[in-house]
Amino acid sequence: MLWIIVLLVVVAVVAYRFRVPLLAKILGQPESRVERRLNRRKD
């Protein structure tokens, strides 16, 4: 049971670290465009 929780945490950290290339691949958008959208200030 513990290894499942550890695995989920590791997967979440890796997905967060590589969110720009992952989102670009999933959405079919250029990485620069995805990065701009993620870094946009929230008003």
N, C-alpha and C positions, 0 to 999 in steps of 0.2 A: 504493500500500500504506500509506504513512504517513497519508494522509487518512482511511483507515478506522479506524486507531488513534485519531487525533485525534477523529473523530466519536464513537467509542465512549466516550472519556473525557468528552466534552461531554455526551452523553446520560446517562451515569452521574451526573455532577454535577447536572444538572437534575433527574433522578429523585430524587436524594437530597434536594435542596433542597425539592422539592414532594412529598415522600413522604406526608405526611398527607392532602392533598386527593386525590392519586392513589389511595392505599389506600382512602380513604373511597368514592371513586367505584367502584373495582373490587369492593369488598366489599359495597357498598350500606349502609354504616354511617354514622352521623353523624360529622363530623370530630372533634368533642369526644371521642367514645368511642374513636376510633382514636388520638388524641393521648394520651389517658390510658393506653391499652395500651402505646404506645411508650415513654412516660416512666416506666412502672412500674419500681421497683427490682428488680434480679435478686438473689434471695437465694441 
